[in-house]
Amino acid sequence: MAAEDGQVIGCHTVEAWDEQLQRGNESKKLVVIDFAASWCGPCRVIAPFLAELARKLPDVIFLKVDVDELKTVAQDWAVEAMPTFMFLKEGKIVDKVVGARKDELQQAIAKHTAPAAATASA
């Protein structure tokens, strides 16, 4: 499934999930994964905010995983609360935010998308 820039990509099968992870690893872009559930109130509250970030940040790949739909993926990633946001760079987890915390989410994205020179001098 090809994704357009600036949108949150829903992964509904393990194959789609693996494909998007592979794409993220190859692109060297930051990948933000939203582990959510349809019944989770905070997940629904943060979803429009995440979509807005995806539109503003085309250089970041945003993925969404429904933990009930892809139980094995949620278990593999040790997701225990919703929403859980994982931040990946080149296949490695570089950060994690648990809960619908807009500020923490934005800070983590900013931290991992800053140019290397800026982070080296910080």
N, CA, C and O atoms as a GROMACS GRO file, in nm:
protein
  488
    1MET      N    1   0.085  -0.119   0.000
    1MET     CA    2   0.000   0.000   0.000
    1MET      C    3   0.088   0.124   0.000
    1MET      O    4   0.159   0.149   0.097
    2ALA      N    5   0.085   0.200  -0.104
    2ALA     CA    6   0.165   0.322  -0.111
    2ALA      C    7   0.097   0.430  -0.027
    2ALA      O    8  -0.025   0.444  -0.028
    3ALA      N    9   0.179   0.504   0.043
    3ALA     CA   10   0.123   0.608   0.129
    3ALA      C   11   0.157   0.745   0.072
    3ALA      O   12   0.264   0.766   0.015
    4GLU      N   13   0.065   0.835   0.088
    4GLU     CA   14   0.092   0.972   0.048
    4GLU      C   15   0.165   1.042   0.161
    4GLU      O   16   0.150   1.005   0.278
    5ASP      N   17   0.244   1.142   0.127
    5ASP     CA   18   0.311   1.218   0.231
    5ASP      C   19   0.207   1.290   0.316
    5ASP      O   20   0.101   1.330   0.267
    6GLY      N   21   0.239   1.305   0.443
    6GLY     CA   22   0.153   1.384   0.529
    6GLY      C   23   0.029   1.315   0.577
    6GLY      O   24  -0.075   1.379   0.594
    7GLN      N   25   0.037   1.185   0.599
    7GLN     CA   26  -0.079   1.118   0.658
    7GLN      C   27  -0.033   1.008   0.752
    7GLN      O   28   0.079   0.958   0.743
    8VAL      N   29  -0.123   0.972   0.842
    8VAL     CA   30  -0.095   0.863   0.934
    8VAL      C   31  -0.135   0.734   0.862
    8VAL      O   32  -0.249   0.720   0.818
    9ILE      N   33  -0.041   0.641   0.852
    9ILE     CA   34  -0.065   0.518   0.778
    9ILE      C   35  -0.113   0.409   0.873
    9ILE      O   36  -0.041   0.370   0.965
   10GLY      N   37  -0.233   0.361   0.851
   10GLY     CA   38  -0.286   0.253   0.934
   10GLY      C   39  -0.233   0.119   0.886
   10GLY      O   40  -0.243   0.086   0.768
   11CYS      N   41  -0.175   0.042   0.978
   11CYS     CA   42  -0.125  -0.091   0.944
   11CYS      C   43  -0.228  -0.193   0.994
   11CYS      O   44  -0.245  -0.210   1.115
   12HIS      N   45  -0.295  -0.260   0.902
   12HIS     CA   46  -0.405  -0.349   0.938
   12HIS      C   47  -0.368  -0.496   0.927
   12HIS      O   48  -0.446  -0.583   0.968
   13THR      N   49  -0.251  -0.524   0.871
   13THR     CA   50  -0.204  -0.663   0.864
   13THR      C   51  -0.058  -0.665   0.905
   13THR      O   52   0.010  -0.563   0.898
   14VAL      N   53  -0.010  -0.779   0.947
   14VAL     CA   54   0.131  -0.792   0.986
   14VAL      C   55   0.220  -0.764   0.864
   14VAL      O   56   0.329  -0.708   0.878
   15GLU      N   57   0.172  -0.805   0.745
   15GLU     CA   58   0.251  -0.781   0.624
   15GLU      C   59   0.266  -0.631   0.597
   15GLU      O   60   0.374  -0.583   0.565
   16ALA      N   61   0.155  -0.559   0.612
   16ALA     CA   62   0.160  -0.413   0.592
   16ALA      C   63   0.252  -0.348   0.694
   16ALA      O   64   0.328  -0.257   0.662
   17TRP      N   65   0.245  -0.396   0.816
   17TRP     CA   66   0.330  -0.346   0.925
   17TRP      C   67   0.478  -0.368   0.890
   17TRP      O   68   0.559  -0.276   0.899
   18ASP      N   69   0.512  -0.492   0.852
   18ASP     CA   70   0.650  -0.525   0.817
   18ASP      C   71   0.699  -0.439   0.701
   18ASP      O   72   0.813  -0.393   0.700
   19GLU      N   73   0.612  -0.420   0.604
   19GLU     CA   74   0.646  -0.340   0.485
   19GLU      C   75   0.677  -0.195   0.524
   19GLU      O   76   0.775  -0.137   0.477
   20GLN      N   77   0.593  -0.137   0.610
   20GLN     CA   78   0.613   0.002   0.652
   20GLN      C   79   0.740   0.016   0.737
   20GLN      O   80   0.812   0.115   0.724
   21LEU      N   81   0.766  -0.080   0.823
   21LEU     CA   82   0.888  -0.076   0.905
   21LEU      C   83   1.010  -0.080   0.815
   21LEU      O   84   1.106  -0.006   0.834
   22GLN      N   85   1.005  -0.169   0.716
   22GLN     CA   86   1.116  -0.183   0.620
   22GLN      C   87   1.138  -0.050   0.548
   22GLN      O   88   1.252  -0.006   0.531
   23ARG      N   89   1.028   0.011   0.505
   23ARG     CA   90   1.034   0.139   0.435
   23ARG      C   91   1.098   0.246   0.524
   23ARG      O   92   1.181   0.325   0.479
   24GLY      N   93   1.058   0.246   0.650
   24GLY     CA   94   1.113   0.342   0.744
   24GLY      C   95   1.262   0.323   0.765
   24GLY      O   96   1.338   0.420   0.771
   25ASN      N   97   1.304   0.197   0.777
   25ASN     CA   98   1.445   0.166   0.796
   25ASN      C   99   1.528   0.213   0.677
   25ASN      O  100   1.636   0.270   0.694
   26GLU      N  101   1.476   0.187   0.558
   26GLU     CA  102   1.550   0.222   0.436
   26GLU      C  103   1.555   0.372   0.414
   26GLU      O  104   1.654   0.425   0.361
   27SER      N  105   1.449   0.442   0.454
   27SER     CA  106   1.442   0.586   0.428
   27SER      C  107   1.528   0.666   0.524
   27SER      O  108   1.558   0.783   0.499
   28LYS      N  109   1.567   0.605   0.636
   28LYS     CA  110   1.641   0.672   0.742
   28LYS      C  111   1.562   0.787   0.805
   28LYS      O  112   1.618   0.870   0.877
   29LYS      N  113   1.433   0.792   0.778
   29LYS     CA  114   1.347   0.895   0.839
   29LYS      C  115   1.307   0.850   0.979
   29LYS      O  116   1.318   0.732   1.013
   30LEU      N  117   1.262   0.945   1.059
   30LEU     CA  118   1.205   0.910   1.189
   30LEU      C  119   1.070   0.844   1.165
   30LEU      O  120   0.991   0.892   1.084
   31VAL      N  121   1.045   0.734   1.235
   31VAL     CA  122   0.916   0.665   1.226
   31VAL      C  123   0.848   0.677   1.362
   31VAL      O  124   0.904   0.638   1.464
   32VAL      N  125   0.727   0.732   1.362
   32VAL     CA  126   0.649   0.744   1.486
   32VAL      C  127   0.533   0.646   1.476
   32VAL      O  128   0.451   0.653   1.384
   33ILE      N  129   0.527   0.553   1.572
   33ILE     CA  130   0.422   0.452   1.570
   33ILE      C  131   0.325   0.478   1.684
   33ILE      O  132   0.364   0.490   1.800
   34ASP      N  133   0.199   0.487   1.648
   34ASP     CA  134   0.092   0.507   1.746
   34ASP      C  135   0.024   0.372   1.769
   34ASP      O  136  -0.047   0.322   1.683
   35PHE      N  137   0.049   0.314   1.888
   35PHE     CA  138  -0.020   0.191   1.925
   35PHE      C  139  -0.147   0.234   1.997
   35PHE      O  140  -0.142   0.290   2.107
   36ALA      N  141  -0.262   0.207   1.936
   36ALA     CA  142  -0.389   0.258   1.987
   36ALA      C  143  -0.494   0.148   1.985
   36ALA      O  144  -0.469   0.035   1.941
   37ALA      N  145  -0.613   0.183   2.033
   37ALA     CA  146  -0.726   0.090   2.029
   37ALA      C  147  -0.853   0.171   2.004
   37ALA      O  148  -0.866   0.285   2.050
   38SER      N  149  -0.946   0.111   1.931
   38SER     CA  150  -1.069   0.183   1.895
   38SER      C  151  -1.151   0.222   2.018
   38SER      O  152  -1.222   0.322   2.015
   39TRP      N  153  -1.142   0.144   2.126
   39TRP     CA  154  -1.219   0.169   2.247
   39TRP      C  155  -1.150   0.266   2.343
   39TRP      O  156  -1.206   0.302   2.447
   40CYS      N  157  -1.028   0.309   2.309
   40CYS     CA  158  -0.948   0.392   2.399
   40CYS      C  159  -0.978   0.540   2.378
   40CYS      O  160  -0.949   0.596   2.272
   41GLY      N  161  -1.037   0.604   2.479
   41GLY     CA  162  -1.073   0.746   2.471
   41GLY      C  163  -0.956   0.837   2.441
   41GLY      O  164  -0.964   0.916   2.347
   42PRO      N  165  -0.846   0.828   2.518
   42PRO     CA  166  -0.731   0.915   2.490
   42PRO      C  167  -0.675   0.897   2.349
   42PRO      O  168  -0.623   0.991   2.289
   43CYS      N  169  -0.685   0.774   2.297
   43CYS     CA  170  -0.636   0.747   2.160
   43CYS      C  171  -0.717   0.828   2.058
   43CYS      O  172  -0.663   0.885   1.964
   44ARG      N  173  -0.849   0.832   2.081
   44ARG     CA  174  -0.937   0.907   1.990
   44ARG      C  175  -0.911   1.057   2.002
   44ARG      O  176  -0.918   1.130   1.903
   45VAL      N  177  -0.880   1.102   2.123
   45VAL     CA  178  -0.854   1.245   2.146
   45VAL      C  179  -0.727   1.290   2.074
   45VAL      O  180  -0.723   1.398   2.016
   46ILE      N  181  -0.623   1.206   2.078
   46ILE     CA  182  -0.493   1.246   2.021
   46ILE      C  183  -0.486   1.223   1.869
   46ILE      O  184  -0.399   1.280   1.803
   47ALA      N  185  -0.574   1.142   1.814
   47ALA     CA  186  -0.568   1.108   1.670
   47ALA      C  187  -0.567   1.230   1.578
   47ALA      O  188  -0.484   1.235   1.488
   48PRO      N  189  -0.657   1.329   1.596
   48PRO     CA  190  -0.654   1.445   1.507
   48PRO      C  191  -0.523   1.525   1.520
   48PRO      O  192  -0.474   1.582   1.422
   49PHE      N  193  -0.468   1.529   1.640
   49PHE     CA  194  -0.341   1.599   1.664
   49PHE      C  195  -0.229   1.529   1.588
   49PHE      O  196  -0.143   1.594   1.528
   50LEU      N  197  -0.230   1.396   1.592
   50LEU     CA  198  -0.129   1.318   1.520
   50LEU      C  199  -0.141   1.341   1.369
   50LEU      O  200  -0.040   1.354   1.300
   51ALA      N  201  -0.265   1.345   1.320
   51ALA     CA  202  -0.288   1.368   1.177
   51ALA      C  203  -0.235   1.506   1.137
   51ALA      O  204  -0.179   1.524   1.029
   52GLU      N  205  -0.254   1.603   1.226
   52GLU     CA  206  -0.206   1.739   1.200
   52GLU      C  207  -0.052   1.741   1.195
   52GLU      O  208   0.007   1.805   1.108
   53LEU      N  209   0.012   1.670   1.288
   53LEU     CA  210   0.158   1.660   1.287
   53LEU      C  211   0.206   1.595   1.158
   53LEU      O  212   0.305   1.638   1.099
   54ALA      N  213   0.135   1.490   1.115
   54ALA     CA  214   0.174   1.419   0.992
   54ALA      C  215   0.169   1.513   0.872
   54ALA      O  216   0.253   1.505   0.782
   55ARG      N  217   0.069   1.602   0.870
   55ARG     CA  218   0.059   1.698   0.759
   55ARG      C  219   0.173   1.800   0.765
   55ARG      O  220   0.227   1.839   0.662
   56LYS      N  221   0.208   1.842   0.885
   56LYS     CA  222   0.312   1.945   0.901
   56LYS      C  223   0.453   1.889   0.882
   56LYS      O  224   0.545   1.963   0.848
   57LEU      N  225   0.470   1.758   0.904
   57LEU     CA  226   0.603   1.698   0.904
   57LEU      C  227   0.613   1.585   0.802
   57LEU      O  228   0.614   1.467   0.838
   58PRO      N  229   0.621   1.621   0.673
   58PRO     CA  230   0.625   1.516   0.570
   58PRO      C  231   0.752   1.431   0.575
   58PRO      O  232   0.758   1.325   0.513
   59ASP      N  233   0.854   1.477   0.650
   59ASP     CA  234   0.978   1.398   0.659
   59ASP      C  235   0.974   1.294   0.770
   59ASP      O  236   1.072   1.224   0.794
   60VAL      N  237   0.860   1.285   0.838
   60VAL     CA  238   0.843   1.185   0.944
   60VAL      C  239   0.736   1.086   0.898
   60VAL      O  240   0.634   1.126   0.843
   61ILE      N  241   0.761   0.958   0.919
   61ILE     CA  242   0.663   0.856   0.883
   61ILE      C  243   0.579   0.826   1.007
   61ILE      O  244   0.632   0.787   1.111
   62PHE      N  245   0.448   0.844   0.995
   62PHE     CA  246   0.357   0.816   1.105
   62PHE      C  247   0.279   0.688   1.076
   62PHE      O  248   0.212   0.678   0.973
   63LEU      N  249   0.287   0.592   1.166
   63LEU     CA  250   0.214   0.467   1.152
   63LEU      C  251   0.118   0.450   1.268
   63LEU      O  252   0.144   0.496   1.379
   64LYS      N  253   0.007   0.384   1.242
   64LYS     CA  254  -0.090   0.357   1.348
   64LYS      C  255  -0.119   0.208   1.350
   64LYS      O  256  -0.145   0.147   1.247
   65VAL      N  257  -0.114   0.150   1.470
   65VAL     CA  258  -0.141   0.008   1.488
   65VAL      C  259  -0.253  -0.007   1.590
   65VAL      O  260  -0.243   0.042   1.703
   66ASP      N  261  -0.359  -0.076   1.550
   66ASP     CA  262  -0.468  -0.107   1.644
   66ASP      C  263  -0.424  -0.233   1.718
   66ASP      O  264  -0.407  -0.340   1.658
   67VAL      N  265  -0.407  -0.220   1.851
   67VAL     CA  266  -0.352  -0.331   1.929
   67VAL      C  267  -0.444  -0.453   1.931
   67VAL      O  268  -0.397  -0.566   1.951
   68ASP      N  269  -0.573  -0.432   1.910
   68ASP     CA  270  -0.665  -0.546   1.904
   68ASP      C  271  -0.657  -0.617   1.769
   68ASP      O  272  -0.675  -0.738   1.759
   69GLU      N  273  -0.630  -0.538   1.666
   69GLU     CA  274  -0.621  -0.591   1.530
   69GLU      C  275  -0.489  -0.668   1.511
   69GLU      O  276  -0.487  -0.775   1.450
   70LEU      N  277  -0.381  -0.611   1.563
   70LEU     CA  278  -0.248  -0.673   1.549
   70LEU      C  279  -0.191  -0.704   1.687
   70LEU      O  280  -0.092  -0.645   1.731
   71LYS      N  281  -0.255  -0.798   1.754
   71LYS     CA  282  -0.214  -0.835   1.892
   71LYS      C  283  -0.068  -0.878   1.899
   71LYS      O  284   0.004  -0.841   1.992
   72THR      N  285  -0.024  -0.956   1.799
   72THR     CA  286   0.114  -1.008   1.804
   72THR      C  287   0.215  -0.894   1.795
   72THR      O  288   0.319  -0.898   1.862
   73VAL      N  289   0.185  -0.795   1.714
   73VAL     CA  290   0.275  -0.680   1.700
   73VAL      C  291   0.283  -0.604   1.834
   73VAL      O  292   0.391  -0.568   1.880
   74ALA      N  293   0.167  -0.581   1.895
   74ALA     CA  294   0.162  -0.512   2.024
   74ALA      C  295   0.241  -0.590   2.130
   74ALA      O  296   0.312  -0.531   2.211
   75GLN      N  297   0.229  -0.722   2.127
   75GLN     CA  298   0.303  -0.806   2.223
   75GLN      C  299   0.452  -0.801   2.195
   75GLN      O  300   0.533  -0.790   2.288
   76ASP      N  301   0.489  -0.810   2.067
   76ASP     CA  302   0.631  -0.804   2.030
   76ASP      C  303   0.696  -0.675   2.078
   76ASP      O  304   0.814  -0.673   2.115
   77TRP      N  305   0.618  -0.568   2.078
   77TRP     CA  306   0.671  -0.436   2.115
   77TRP      C  307   0.644  -0.403   2.262
   77TRP      O  308   0.670  -0.291   2.307
   78ALA      N  309   0.592  -0.500   2.336
   78ALA     CA  310   0.568  -0.484   2.480
   78ALA      C  311   0.481  -0.362   2.512
   78ALA      O  312   0.508  -0.288   2.606
   79VAL      N  313   0.376  -0.344   2.432
   79VAL     CA  314   0.285  -0.231   2.454
   79VAL      C  315   0.187  -0.271   2.564
   79VAL      O  316   0.116  -0.371   2.554
   80GLU      N  317   0.185  -0.190   2.669
   80GLU     CA  318   0.099  -0.223   2.784
   80GLU      C  319  -0.010  -0.120   2.808
   80GLU      O  320  -0.106  -0.148   2.880
   81ALA      N  321   0.004  -0.003   2.751
   81ALA     CA  322  -0.096   0.102   2.773
   81ALA      C  323  -0.122   0.172   2.640
   81ALA      O  324  -0.035   0.176   2.553
   82MET      N  325  -0.242   0.227   2.627
   82MET     CA  326  -0.275   0.300   2.506
   82MET      C  327  -0.308   0.445   2.540
   82MET      O  328  -0.367   0.471   2.645
   83PRO      N  329  -0.270   0.539   2.455
   83PRO     CA  330  -0.180   0.515   2.341
   83PRO      C  331  -0.034   0.507   2.386
   83PRO      O  332   0.006   0.571   2.484
   84THR      N  333   0.044   0.428   2.314
   84THR     CA  334   0.189   0.426   2.331
   84THR      C  335   0.248   0.467   2.197
   84THR      O  336   0.213   0.413   2.093
   85PHE      N  337   0.339   0.562   2.203
   85PHE     CA  338   0.406   0.608   2.082
   85PHE      C  339   0.552   0.563   2.087
   85PHE      O  340   0.623   0.592   2.183
   86MET      N  341   0.594   0.492   1.985
   86MET     CA  342   0.734   0.449   1.973
   86MET      C  343   0.799   0.530   1.862
   86MET      O  344   0.738   0.558   1.759
   87PHE      N  345   0.923   0.567   1.885
   87PHE     CA  346   0.999   0.646   1.788
   87PHE      C  347   1.116   0.561   1.741
   87PHE      O  348   1.198   0.517   1.821
   88LEU      N  349   1.122   0.540   1.610
   88LEU     CA  350   1.228   0.455   1.553
   88LEU      C  351   1.314   0.534   1.456
   88LEU      O  352   1.267   0.621   1.383
   89LYS      N  353   1.442   0.501   1.459
   89LYS     CA  354   1.535   0.553   1.359
   89LYS      C  355   1.620   0.436   1.314
   89LYS      O  356   1.688   0.372   1.395
   90GLU      N  357   1.617   0.408   1.185
   90GLU     CA  358   1.693   0.298   1.126
   90GLU      C  359   1.669   0.167   1.202
   90GLU      O  360   1.762   0.090   1.227
   91GLY      N  361   1.542   0.144   1.237
   91GLY     CA  362   1.504   0.018   1.297
   91GLY      C  363   1.526   0.008   1.447
   91GLY      O  364   1.494  -0.094   1.507
   92LYS      N  365   1.581   0.112   1.508
   92LYS     CA  366   1.605   0.109   1.653
   92LYS      C  367   1.510   0.203   1.725
   92LYS      O  368   1.481   0.313   1.677
   93ILE      N  369   1.460   0.158   1.841
   93ILE     CA  370   1.374   0.244   1.922
   93ILE      C  371   1.461   0.352   1.986
   93ILE      O  372   1.555   0.321   2.060
   94VAL      N  373   1.429   0.478   1.957
   94VAL     CA  374   1.508   0.589   2.012
   94VAL      C  375   1.431   0.664   2.119
   94VAL      O  376   1.490   0.743   2.194
   95ASP      N  377   1.300   0.641   2.128
   95ASP     CA  378   1.220   0.711   2.228
   95ASP      C  379   1.085   0.645   2.240
   95ASP      O  380   1.045   0.563   2.157
   96LYS      N  381   1.012   0.682   2.348
   96LYS     CA  382   0.880   0.624   2.373
   96LYS      C  383   0.801   0.723   2.457
   96LYS      O  384   0.852   0.778   2.555
   97VAL      N  385   0.676   0.745   2.420
   97VAL     CA  386   0.586   0.829   2.499
   97VAL      C  387   0.460   0.746   2.525
   97VAL      O  388   0.398   0.695   2.432
   98VAL      N  389   0.425   0.733   2.653
   98VAL     CA  390   0.304   0.658   2.689
   98VAL      C  391   0.198   0.758   2.734
   98VAL      O  392   0.222   0.840   2.823
   99GLY      N  393   0.081   0.749   2.672
   99GLY     CA  394  -0.028   0.840   2.706
   99GLY      C  395  -0.047   0.946   2.600
   99GLY      O  396   0.041   0.969   2.517
  100ALA      N  397  -0.163   1.013   2.605
  100ALA     CA  398  -0.196   1.116   2.506
  100ALA      C  399  -0.135   1.249   2.549
  100ALA      O  400  -0.206   1.343   2.585
  101ARG      N  401  -0.003   1.256   2.544
  101ARG     CA  402   0.070   1.374   2.590
  101ARG      C  403   0.124   1.452   2.470
  101ARG      O  404   0.231   1.421   2.417
  102LYS      N  405   0.049   1.552   2.430
  102LYS     CA  406   0.085   1.628   2.309
  102LYS      C  407   0.224   1.691   2.320
  102LYS      O  408   0.303   1.684   2.226
  103ASP      N  409   0.253   1.752   2.435
  103ASP     CA  410   0.382   1.820   2.452
  103ASP      C  411   0.498   1.723   2.440
  103ASP      O  412   0.595   1.748   2.368
  104GLU      N  413   0.487   1.611   2.511
  104GLU     CA  414   0.595   1.512   2.507
  104GLU      C  415   0.613   1.456   2.367
  104GLU      O  416   0.725   1.431   2.322
  105LEU      N  417   0.502   1.436   2.298
  105LEU     CA  418   0.505   1.384   2.162
  105LEU      C  419   0.580   1.480   2.070
  105LEU      O  420   0.669   1.440   1.995
  106GLN      N  421   0.544   1.609   2.079
  106GLN     CA  422   0.609   1.710   1.996
  106GLN      C  423   0.757   1.723   2.030
  106GLN      O  424   0.841   1.735   1.941
  107GLN      N  425   0.790   1.719   2.160
  107GLN     CA  426   0.930   1.732   2.202
  107GLN      C  427   1.013   1.616   2.150
  107GLN      O  428   1.125   1.635   2.102
  108ALA      N  429   0.959   1.495   2.159
  108ALA     CA  430   1.031   1.376   2.113
  108ALA      C  431   1.054   1.383   1.962
  108ALA      O  432   1.162   1.349   1.913
  109ILE      N  433   0.952   1.426   1.888
  109ILE     CA  434   0.967   1.438   1.742
  109ILE      C  435   1.072   1.544   1.710
  109ILE      O  436   1.159   1.522   1.625
  110ALA      N  437   1.065   1.658   1.777
  110ALA     CA  438   1.162   1.766   1.753
  110ALA      C  439   1.304   1.719   1.784
  110ALA      O  440   1.397   1.748   1.709
  111LYS      N  441   1.318   1.647   1.893
  111LYS     CA  442   1.450   1.600   1.936
  111LYS      C  443   1.512   1.508   1.831
  111LYS      O  444   1.632   1.516   1.804
  112HIS      N  445   1.430   1.421   1.772
  112HIS     CA  446   1.483   1.320   1.680
  112HIS      C  447   1.482   1.363   1.534
  112HIS      O  448   1.531   1.290   1.448
  113THR      N  449   1.426   1.480   1.506
  113THR     CA  450   1.431   1.529   1.367
  113THR      C  451   1.525   1.648   1.354
  113THR      O  452   1.544   1.701   1.245
  114ALA      N  453   1.584   1.691   1.467
  114ALA     CA  454   1.678   1.802   1.462
  114ALA      C  455   1.799   1.762   1.381
  114ALA      O  456   1.840   1.646   1.383
  115PRO      N  457   1.857   1.858   1.308
  115PRO     CA  458   1.980   1.826   1.231
  115PRO      C  459   2.088   1.775   1.324
  115PRO      O  460   2.096   1.817   1.440
  116ALA      N  461   2.171   1.685   1.276
  116ALA     CA  462   2.274   1.622   1.358
  116ALA      C  463   2.365   1.725   1.424
  116ALA      O  464   2.404   1.708   1.540
  117ALA      N  465   2.398   1.832   1.352
  117ALA     CA  466   2.486   1.934   1.406
  117ALA      C  467   2.424   1.999   1.530
  117ALA      O  468   2.494   2.026   1.628
  118ALA      N  469   2.294   2.024   1.525
  118ALA     CA  470   2.225   2.088   1.637
  118ALA      C  471   2.224   1.998   1.759
  118ALA      O  472   2.242   2.045   1.872
  119THR      N  473   2.203   1.867   1.739
  119THR     CA  474   2.197   1.776   1.854
  119THR      C  475   2.337   1.752   1.909
  119THR      O  476   2.353   1.728   2.029
  120ALA      N  477   2.439   1.758   1.824
  120ALA     CA  478   2.576   1.735   1.871
  120ALA      C  479   2.622   1.849   1.962
  120ALA      O  480   2.696   1.825   2.058
  121SER      N  481   2.581   1.971   1.932
  121SER     CA  482   2.626   2.085   2.010
  121SER      C  483   2.540   2.107   2.134
  121SER      O  484   2.578   2.184   2.222
  122ALA      N  485   2.426   2.042   2.141
  122ALA     CA  486   2.335   2.064   2.255
  122ALA      C  487   2.391   2.004   2.382
  122ALA      O  488   2.328   2.013   2.488
   0.00000   0.00000   0.00000
